[in-house]
Every structure is written in C-alpha cells, then in structure tokens.
C-alpha cells in the first residue's frame, strides 16, 4: 500500500513570518504531486518567501515531483525572491536530486535544524 502525507504547515517563531516548513512523507509521485504543488502555492500566496520542505520521511520521489520543486524555485523568484531548502536523509531521494541536478538550485540539508540555521543566516544578509 502506498502512503503519502503533508503535515500542517510549521511556523517557527524565531524564524519570522516569511519562513514556512512543510513536512512531507511517503511516496511523492505523479499521483500526489498536484497536492504538493497546491500546498506549496498556498504557502507562497500566504506570504512565505523562505520555504523548508522536510522530506525526511519521503521514500520515493519521481520526475513529476522534481518538476514541482523546480517550479517552486521559479515561482519564488517571480514573486520577488525567496528560497527553497530541502531536508532529506533518504539516500535514494538524495541521489535523485543529484542525478537531476536539482541539488544545484535547491540546498539539501541533513536536518531541519541545519535548514533553519541556513535560512536564518540568509535572512540576516
């Protein structure tokens, strides 16, 4: 049986209102990518300019989902700038980021704490 979920948006008080964390788990493929895209777009329309996508529990990601993430980077650029960071620990998912070259436009972190620290440092510039 396939699994997929997007947890409620996580806001970190010290990070500011422009930072949103979306926690995603399971298999992210063509069937669920529209849900992921809608959730990301809702966050951006709600004012998020620095998104952290926590994919720690993602076990599979396909090209459709990679397209959603690449489109998110474009959307953030179009909306006046912003950044997308990813938390990922699953080796096969990290390999897909590397093979597609997405790791050159999206920073991949080993933990949510690392991603938050990087976002905080970028916000101080």
HELIX and SHEET records of a PDB file:
HELIX    1   1 UNK A   13  UNK A   15  5                                   3    
HELIX    2   2 UNK A   33  UNK A   45  1                                  13    
HELIX    3   3 UNK A   63  UNK A   78  1                                  16    
HELIX    4   4 UNK A   91  UNK A  100  1                                  10    
HELIX    5   5 UNK A  102  UNK A  104  5                                   3    
HELIX    6   6 UNK A  112  UNK A  123  1                                  12    
SHEET    1   A 5 UNK A   4  UNK A   6  0                                        
SHEET    2   A 5 UNK A  19  UNK A  28 -1                                        
SHEET    3   A 5 UNK A  50  UNK A  61  1                                        
SHEET    4   A 5 UNK A  83  UNK A  87  1                                        
SHEET    5   A 5 UNK A 107  UNK A 109  1                                        
END                                                                             
